[in-house]
Amino acid sequence: MKKYLDQTLTSEERAKDLLNVLSIKEKMGQVGCYFMTATKTGKNLSVEYPVGVGQISALEMRMLYSLDDAVEKQKKLQNKVMALSPHRIPAIFHMEGLCGAYLQGATSFQTGIGRGATWNPELEKKVAEIVGRQERAVGITQTFAPVLDISRDSRMGRQGEAYGEDPTLNSALGVAFVEGLQEQDGKRKTDAVAKHFVASQATLGGIHGAENDLSDRMVEEIFAKPFQAAISKGHIKGIMPCYASVNGQPVSVSHRYLTDLLRHKMGFSGLTVSDYAALKNAHDVQKIGESYTDTGYMGMAAGMDMELHFTQCFNAELGEWFADGKCNEQILDEAVLRVLTAKFRMGLFEQPFALDGQELKAQFNQQDDNDIAKQEAKESIVLLKNDGTLPIKKTIKKIAVIGCHANTGRTMFGGYTHFSMLEGSLAAVSTMAGLQTAKGDMPEVHTISGTHIEKDKPQFEEAFRKSQPQSKSLLEALASGMPDRDVQYAYGYDIAGDDHSHFEEALKAAKNADLVIMTLGGKYGTGSIATTGEGIDSSDINLPECQNDFINEVTQLNVPVVGIHFDGRPISSDVADEKLNAILEAWTPAQGGAEALTDILRGAYNPGGKLPVSVARSAGQIPVHYNHLNGSSYHQGESVGFSDYVNMSHQPRYFFGEGLSYTTFEFSTMTLNKKTVNPNGVIDISVEVTNTGETDGEVVPQLYVKDVYAKMSRPVLELAGFKRLYLKQGEQKVVHFKLNANQLAFLDEDMNWLVEAGKIQVMIGDSSKNLVLKDDFEISESQHIDGKLREFYTEVYVEE
């Protein structure tokens, strides 16, 4: 038996043995990717990769309406790859996994920012377990998730992919997702691939893939922290670099970021894969390298292991450069070794094919999957305003539901869900990175009045009914969930633009109602049909003109009005703030969304979601985030100058961590078990939390810390830990935060991680704005530490 087939050896030992017998052509095949389509038979696979290929993109399984078709496609292509390979090396099949698999019948989940609003790592792990299990069932062992971007800019169309603005929240949720994906349920294992390393959403102007001007300190302390947590605590096996340039260099070709920082300083030992066409983009757009081959060599030498989603820069000429000695073959060997190690680690040599029959069904759909999707949808929804209108009173008999979002279930499915990707393929113009419609192929698009956004077409709804036959619209869920109410619908207005032509009919319906429910926001998706999404950035973060105008008119009728906002970014509207009686931030809650919203509206579920971002009042205020440095943002007025802009407040519209409830909670008796701790010591901070209202509900006690004085400018506040907690009416529980002093480490002037002696203030409350309990402790001495080994969020437990 060949040594590399010996399962008693480690994955790396097997990979080293196999590497030794590969030709350069075989090695170059292993760093490449074949992009399959729903219609391709794989005939050109042997032309593009005559001796096998490293990866196969399975994204286009989104176009298949049968799970059996997906299984058949995977098996045919895998057999082809192994037949081409002289050593029968199987391919890795990869797929996105942020909101679930791109597979017919797969469970779809709330988008990233909405899951950030749950503040619930335990639930996030369950979501990831489902995603990993369903993708492994059809032979997919590399999942592109979680998204660990820090999001501070609502102009960026991809804000909806990220958990939010805070590195501690993102770290806790990201580690939970990694652990869920990489759990083993058989011989085959998933590699999670975190993206987009690093500072992807910090680009100038909120423009996707552009440059940023962050300092190294900001990159490492803030933007790299969730990735470091995923490496140190989650033991993540994959990283995808971003398209952006950081400090003047595209990350995909940066030795400084992919090797010096990621591998040497942060300790990552897994596989790096390019974002789609990122190396090509580095050459064509960012003007790196004298040729595609030159750029390819720069990328591989920098630490990029594989080029996706097709070969452009890791090309045949680069193979010749290695063969001729023009380039050091050791660089290629290091990349291929990591590829092969991943394949052995995944169990592909033993189990390369998708499941089928009863085994497929048993793995793919399990009893609790839909329940978890609905629970996650409910926990993600944030109550931002309520004057007592919600929950809907029994005296309300006539309800007018107004807005284009309400009469279709497509509203619930945001970017990176299976349906959104399927729908986006039907749009006239694609905007996804690496899959954009070529300028010469741009068709004529019929647009919404006052915008560049493509008008709705019947084919989108037809595809939805075929793809998501069980998913309800908000209107359908309200009618079935409140059968004793008269629910009427009017279109009212669109997702964007200035069209008032449907106002009259909608105002007539509102005038005859006891309550109006308005749906608000744009469309978070992909392609020319969306207002936010990948490649769809905006200079305006507020509600469209038509929706603000309708709010102004409908609120003159003296009928209570509830707004429900759908989008990949949070609601921001002066008019909504001032005139609506209640506002729910729903994001895009996927298959459980319509029922979840109905449960909240009728009071069957008490909302407990918390904002994972600070909400800017307008694009001109960006960036506005809670963990700014002392003397900055809405604390600048403490230093010099006016405390506000001349035309608006410095403060955000809504604060990080905010979210209302139908009940009330009290925080009391904050206790520290010690007042002094050494640099690696742990302090126990406890608080009593009581439900003082008349309804059961959920609260999120949040622990914040502040380094009172330090050698470097430090944030005014930093989230240290949190716990989503369910309390019955009148119930009290004691929550303990186990804070390690090394979690407070920062980079000193020499860029070394330092736990500094001094006073640390600790604060507890239910948002970054409402911190009702405060105390402090001392760190006894200063000490430099290994940043990889610090803590990233507190351990939390609840006394039983």
N, C-alpha and C positions, 0 to 999 in steps of 0.2 A: 504494500500500500504506500502511496506517495505520502511523504511526511505532512504536507499541508492538508491532507484529508483526515489526519489524526485528531479526533475531537477531544482527546485528553490534553492537547497542547493549548496554550493561550492563543487568543486571536492574533496577537502580534507575532508570536512564534510561527504560526501557520502562514501569516502574511509575508514574513521575511523569507520563508522557504519558497513560497510561490513566486515572489518577486525575483528571486535568483534565476528562474528559468524563463522569464519573459523577455521577448525581443523588444526593441525600442518601439516598433509599431504596435505591439500589444500594450505596452505601457502608455503610449499616447492614446490608444483607444480607451483606456481606463480613466483618463482624466476628461473624457468627453461625454456628451449627452445627446440622445436622440429624442426629438420632439414628435411624439405620436399624435395623430389626429383621430377623430371618430371614424373617418373614412379610409385612412391609410391602411394598407395591408401589410406594410413592413417590407415591401419589395426593395425600396431604395435603402433600407438599412444595410444591406450587404455592400452597397456602393459607398455609402458614407463611412461605414465602420466594418471593413472586410474581416477583421480579426476580433470583433467584439467591441462592446461599449461599456462605459462605466455606469451610466445612468440612463433612465428613460423617464421623461416627463409624462405624468399621467393626468395633467390638468384637463385635457380635452375629454376625459371621461365625463365631464360636466354635460356633454352633448348626448350622452347615451341615456335612454329612458328605461333601461333594463339592467338590473344588477348582474344578470347572467351574461349580458353582452360585455360588461366590464370584466368579468372573470375570463370570458373567452379571449378577449383582447389581450389581457395580461399574460395568459398562458401561451398564446401564439407568439407574442413578441419575446417572451422569456426563452421559449424553446429555440427561436431563431437566433437570439443572442448567444446562447450556449452552444448551438451548433456551429456558429461562426468562430467561436473562441477555440484555439488549439488546446486550451486547458479547461474548457467548459466552465468558464467563469460567468456566473449569473450577473445580471444588471440589478442595480438598485432602482426601484420605482419610487418616485417622489410625488407628493401632492401637497397643496396648501391644507392647513388645518386650523386656522384661526377661529372659524365659526362652524367647523364641522367639515366632513369630507365632501368632495364634489361628486357625489354618487347618488343615483336614484334610490330613494328610501332611507338615505342617511339622516341622522338627527342633526337639525340645524339650530344654532345657538345665537344668542345676542352678540352684537359686535363687541370689539375690545373695550371701547370706552364705557359701554354699558356694563360689561362684566367688571370693569374697575369700580363702577358705582355700587356693586354688591358688597365690596369690602369683605369678601368671604373666601379666603384661600381654600378652606375645606371643600366648598362647593366647586371652586375652580378646578381642583384636582379631579373631582368626579366627572366634570365636563371633559377634561383631557383624557381620562380613562376611556370614555366612550369614543372620542375621536380616534385615539390610537387603535382601539380594538376593531372599529369598523374599517379603518384603512388597512390594517394588517390582514383582515379577512380576505381582501382582494389583492394581496401581495404587495402592498405599499408599506415600506419599512423606513422611509425618511419623510417626516412631516414638518413642513415649514411653519413652525409656531414654537413658542409664543413670540408675539411682537413686543419687544422690550424697549421700544422708543420712549423717550421722555417727550411729552407733548405739551408745549406751551403756546401754541399758535393756532387759533381757529381758522385762520386763512388757508392753512394747508388742508387739502382735500382728504389726506390720509389720517387726519386726527382721529377718526373713528376706529382705526386699527389698534391704537395704543391704549394701555390701561389708564393713562392720565399723566399728570404733571409731576408726580412725586416719586423719587427713586426708592423710597422705603416701601410704599404701597405697591409699586411695580415689582420690586424685588420679591416681596412675599407672594404675590399672585403669580409671578413668573416661575418661581421655584416650584410652587404647587402644580402648575401646568406641566412643567418639565417632568416632575415626579410621576404625574398621572400618565403622560405619554410614554415614558420609558419603563413603566411597569411591565413585567413579563407575564403573559398569560399562556405561554407555550414555548416551543423551541425558537420561534421567530420573535425578534425584538424590534422596537422602533427607536430610531435616533431622532430626538427633537432637534430642530434647527432654529435657534433664536435669531431674530432679525430686528432691526437692520443696523449692524454694528458699524459706526457708532455716531450718535448725534444726527441721525437722519432727519429728524423733525426740527432741527435748529437752524435751518437754512435761511438766508437773507430773503426777506419779502414773503416768507411762507411759501416759497416756490419749490416744488418737489425736485430733488436731485441737484439742486444748485449748491453754491459755496456757503460755508459759514465761517465766521470769524471768532470762534470760541477760543479761549485760552486752554492750554493743556490742563490746567488745574480744574477748570469747569468740565472739560471732557471727562477726566478721570473721576472726579468727586461726584458729579451728578449723572452724566449720560452713560458712563460705563458701569455705574454701580449695579443696576439690575443684571447686566451681563456677568459681572463678577460674582454676584449671588448665585446665578444659575450655574456657574462653573464650580464655585466653592461648595455650595450646599446642594445643588441639584445634580451635579456631575453631568452636565449637559454634554452631548456628543457632537453637536453641529452648530456652526455659526455661519450666517450669511451677512457679508459686509454690505453697506449701503452704497447707493449711487453717488452720494454727495462728495464734495471736496471738503476736507477738513485741514485747516492750516495750509491751504494751497496745493493739496495733493488728493486726488481721488482715492478713497480708502481701498478700493479694489486693487490698486497697484502700489500700496504704501507699505513698505517694510517696517516703517516706524509704528504703524498701527496694527498690522496683521502679525508681525513677529515680535518686535521689541515690546509692544504693549500687550497684545492679546496672548501671545504664547509665553514670552519670558516673564513679564511682570505679573500678568493675571493668571498664568498657569494653565491655559487651555491646551489640551493635547488631542482634541478630536479633529473632525473634518471641516474644512472651510469650503463653501460652495458659492459661486458667484450668483448675484441676482441676475435675472434674465437679461442677457446681452450687455451686462455691465462692463465687460472688458471691451467689447465693440464700442460701447458708448464712451469709454475712456479715450479711445483713439479718435473716433469720428466727431464727438461733440466737445470733449474736454481737451482734445489735441495732445494726448500723451503718446509718446513713442513715434518713431519714424515710419512704422508700418504696423499692420495687424500683428505680425509675427513678433516684432520688437515689443509691442505692448503686451502680448501674451507672455513673453519671457519675463518682462518686468513684473507682471502679475504673479506668475509662478514663483519667481525668486523672492517676491515680497511675502509669500505665504498663502497664496490662493491655490487650492488643491484641484478644483474642478471648474470647468467653464460650462455654464448653462445658458440657454436651453438648446443651443446648437453650437457647433464648432466654428469659430471665426478666427480666434487668436491662438488657441492651443491647436494649431493646424499642422499639416504635413510638413511644411517648411520648418517649423519649430522642431519637429522630430528629426529632420535632417541636420539642424544645428547641433542637436545633442549627439547624433550619430557621427558627425564630422569633428566633434570636439570643440566646435565654436562656443558651445555652452557646456557648463559642467553638468554631466548626467546625474550627479548626486542630487541636484535640485529636483529633477524629474523623479528620481527614486524615492525621495522623501514624500512627495505628493502621492505617488502610487502606493507606497507603503500604507499611508493613512487611508486611502480608498479601500485597499484590500483588507486592512484591519477592520474597517467598518463593516465590510461584507461578511467577514467571519463572525464578527460580534453580533450582527443581525440574524445570523443563522441561515443565511441564504444558500450556502452550499448544501445544507441538509434539507432546507424547505424553501425552494425558490418560487413555488407556484401559489397562486390564489387557492383558497378553499372552494369547495363546491358542495352541492347537495345539502343534506341536513346539517353537516358540520358548518357550512357557510351560514345557513339561517340561524343556527344556534349562536354563532359568534357575532353576527351582524346586528341582529335585533334582540334586545333583552328587555325584560319586563319593566325596569325602572327608567329606561332611557327617556321616554317622553315626559315622565314625571319630573326628571331632573331638568329637562329643557324648560318646562313650565315654571318650576321653582326658581330657576336662574333668571327667567324673564321677570317674575314678580319681584325678586330681590333687587333687580337692577333699576327699577323705576323710582324716580326721585320726585317727591312732592315739594315744589319750590315755593308755592304760595297757596294759602287757604284761609278764607275768612269764615269758615264754618259751612260753606256750600257743600263740601265733600265730607263724608260720604253722602251720596244722594239720599235725601229724606223720603220717607214713605209718602209724604204729601205730594211729591212730584209725580204727576201722572203723564204729562206730555213732554217728550224730549225731542228737540230738533238737533240732529247731527249734521254738521255742515263742514264741508271741506273735501277736496279731491282725494285725500288719503283714506277716507273712511270706508269707501265702497269697494276696496280691493285689498286682498291679502298681500299683494306685492309690497305694500307699504312696510310690512313687518320685516322684510328681508333686505338687509343692508349689504354693502360691499363685502366680498369674501365669504358670503354664504353660497351654497350650491346654486340656489335659484338666481341670485343676483348675477353670478357669473354666466349662467345659462342665458338669462335675459340680456346681459351685456353683449353676448355674441350676436344678438339679433338687432342691436343698435346700428345705426348707419355708420357711425364712426367709433372706433376703439381708442381708448386712452390709456390702457394698461401699459406699464413700462415693459418694453421688449415685444409688445404685441400691438403697437399703435398702427392705425391705418396710415399707409403711406400717403404723402401729400398729393401725389399724382393720382391716387385712387379715391380722393375725397368725393363722395356723392353729394347731390343736392339734398339738403335737409329742410323739412318743414318744421319751423320753430315756434315756440311759445312766444306770444306777443311781448316785445320788449327785451327778448333774450336771445342767446345762441343755443338754447336747449331744445332738443328734438321733441316734437309733440308725441303724445301717446298714440299707440296703434293697437288694433285688436289682436295682433299676433302675440303681443306681450302677455295679455290675459289668457290667451289660448295656451301658451307655453306654461303659464303658472298653474292652470287647472290640470294640466297633464303631469307637471312636475310635483306639485304640492296639493293633491286632491283633498286632503283632510284639513288643510289650513283655512281658517276663517278670516274674513275681513272684520274690522272693528264693528261695522254695522251689523253683520250676521251674529257676532258674539253678543252684542248688546241686546239684540232681539231675542236670542235664545236664553240669555242669562237674566233678563228682566221681562219675562212674558206678561207681567201685569201692567207694563207701561206701554204707552203709545209712542213708538219710536219712528220718527219721520226723517227723511234724508233730503238734503239739497246740496248740489255740487259746490256752489259758492265762488270758488276761486281755484287757481292752479298752484303748482309747486313753486312758481316764480313768476316774475313779470308784472304787468300793470293792467291786466284785463279785468274790467268791472262788469262784463256783460251778463254774468250769472248772479249778480248781487240782488236784484229785485226779487227773484224767486226765493233766494235764501233768506232774505230779510222778512218776507211774508211768512215763511215757515217759522222763523224765530219769534215773530210777533205773536203767533198762536201757541207758543210753547210755554211750559213752566220752567224749563231749563234748556240752555243751549250748550252743546258740546262742540267746540271748534277743533278741528285738526289743523296743526300748524307745522311749518318747516318746509324743507326741500325734499330732495330725493337722494339718499345716500346709496350709491351704486357704482356702476362702471359704464363708460362710454358716453355718447352724446345725449343720452336720455337722463343723465344724472346732474345734480347741482353740486354734489360733493362726492369725492371718491379719488381713486388713484389717478393722478394726472389731471385732476379737476380742482384747481386751487381758485381762491376768490379773494378779491380785495374788500368785499362786503360780508360781514359775519352776522348781519342782522336779518330779521324777517323780511320777506319780499314786500314790495310796495302794496300789492293787492291784498295781502293778509293784514298788514297794519291798517290799511284803509277800511277793510271790513270790520275790524275790531272797533274802530272809531264809530262806525255807523251802527253796528249791532248793539253796542253798549248804551246807546241812547234810548233803547226800547225798555229799559228798566227790567229786563229779564236777566237772572244770573247767568254768567257765561264761564264755562270751564274750558281751558285750553290744554290740548294734548300735543306735545311737540315730538315730531319724528325727524331724526337726522343723524348724521355722523359727527355733529358738533352740537354744543349746548345752545339752548334758546337764548337770544339776546334781543330785547325789544323794550324801548321806553314805554310804548303804548300798551303792550301786554302787561308789563310791570304795574303800570298805573291803573289800568281799567279792567283787567280780568279778575274774576272772583277767586279763581284757583288755577294753578298751572302744574301740570305733570310733565316731567321730562321722561320720555319713553325710549329715546334713542331709536334703535331698530331691533325689537325684541324677538324676532324670528317666529318659529312655529308655535310657541306658547304665548305669544304676545297679546293677541286679541282677547283670549280668555283671561290672561293676567290683568289686563287693563280693566276688563269688565268686573272682575273680582274686587279690584281697588275702588272703582267708581261706586259700586253698590255696598261697599263696606265689608265684604266677605274676607278681605285681606287688608291689613294695615300696612301702608307703604313704609319702608325703612331704608331705601337707597340713599346714598350720600354722594355728593359731587366729587369726582376724582380730579377735577380741574377747577381753577378759578375762572370765572366767566367774565370776559372783557365786556365793557359797555359798547365799544366800537373798535374797529380795526386800528384806529389811530392810537389806542391805549396799549396795544400789544408791544412787548410782553407784559403781562401782569400775572404773577404767580406768588403764592403765599411765602415761599421759602427764599425770598430775595435777601440780599446782603443787608446788614445794618446800614442805615442811612440811605436806603434806596427805595424805589417804587413808592407805595403809599406810606412809607416811614421817612421819606426824604424831607418832609416838612419839619421834622425834628431838628434838621441841620440848618438849612438856609433856604430862603425863598418861600413861595406860597405853598400851602399844604394841599392844594388841588390844582388841576389845570384851570385855565381861565374859562373853559366851556364845559367842564365836567369834573367829577370827582376823580382823584387818584385811585380810589378804592375800586375793587371789582364789583360787578353787578351782583354776583353771588359768590360766596367765599368757598374755598376748598374745604371739603368735609361737611358742607351744609346739606340739610335734608330734613323736612318736617315729618310729623307723624300725626295720627288721629288721637294719640294719647300724649301724656307728658312724663318726663323722666327727671329724676333728681340724682345728682352726684354728691356724695358726702363722705366724711371720714377718710380722707387721703392719708395713708400711713407709709413712711419709709422705714425699712427695718434697720437702716444704718445711715449715718450722716457723713461718713468718710469711706472711700473705697479706693483700692489700688488700681493701677491702669488696666489690669485684666480681671478685676473683681466684678462681682454681680451684686446689684442692689434690687431688693424686692419692693415694688411700689404698688400698694393696694388701694382700692377705692370701692366704696359701697354704691351700688346703682339700684335705684328703686323706681318701679313703674307707679307713678302717683296719679295716673289718670283713670279713666273708666273703661278702657279698652286694652286687650292684650296687644302687645306690639314688640317691635325690634328696635334696638338702639345700638349704636357703635361707640362705646367709650374709646376716646383717642388720647394717646399719651404723646405730648410734645416736649422737646428739650431745647434749651438755649444755653450756649456757651457764653457766659456773661461778659468775660473779657478774654481775648486771645491774641496770639501773635499775628494772625491773619484775619482779614475781615470774614466774619462768619454770618450765617443766616439769622434773621430775626427769630425764626422758629424752624424746627425740623421735626417732622413726624417720626416717632420712635417705635410705636406699636399701636395695635388696635385689636378689637374683638367684636364681631357681630354677635349680639346677645338677644335672645328671646326672653321676654318677661311677661308673665301673666299680670292681670290687673292687681295692683297692690303687692306684687312679689318683689323681693330684694335679693340680690346676689353680690358677692364680693369677687372682684376681678383683680388678679395679680399680674403685673408686668415685671418680667425678670430682665432688667436692663444691665447689659454688660458694658462696662466703661469703655471698652475698645470700640464699641459702636460709635463713639463720639470722636474717633480719630479723624484727622484731616491732614492734608498735604502741607508740609511746612515750606519755608522759602526755598529749600533745596529739593522739593518734590518728593520728600520721604514721608511716610505715614507716621503721624505723631499723635499720641494720646497726651494731652497737655494738662498739667496740674492746674487746678483752679476751681471756681464755683460754677456749678451747673444748675440752672433752674429747670424744674420739671412742672408741667402743667397738664391738667386733664379736663376734658370737656367733650362736647358732642360735635365740635367743628373747630377749624382753625380760628374762627371769630369768637366763639363762645367757650372760653377756657375758664371754668369757674373755680378750679382748685389749683393752688400753687404751693410749691415748697422748693427746697434746694438741698444739694449735697456737695461735697468737695471730692475732687480727685486728688489724691495725696501727693503724687509725684508724676513727673513727665517721663514718657518712655516711647521710643520708636518701636514700631511693630511691623510685621509682614502684613501688608494690606489684604492679601488673599485670605488671611486667617481671622480677620475681624468679623464681628457680627454685623448683620445688615438690617435686622428688625428684631424686636423683643420676642422672647417666648412668652405666651400668655396662657394662663389657666384660670378656671373659675372654680371657686370652692363649691363643693356639692353639699 
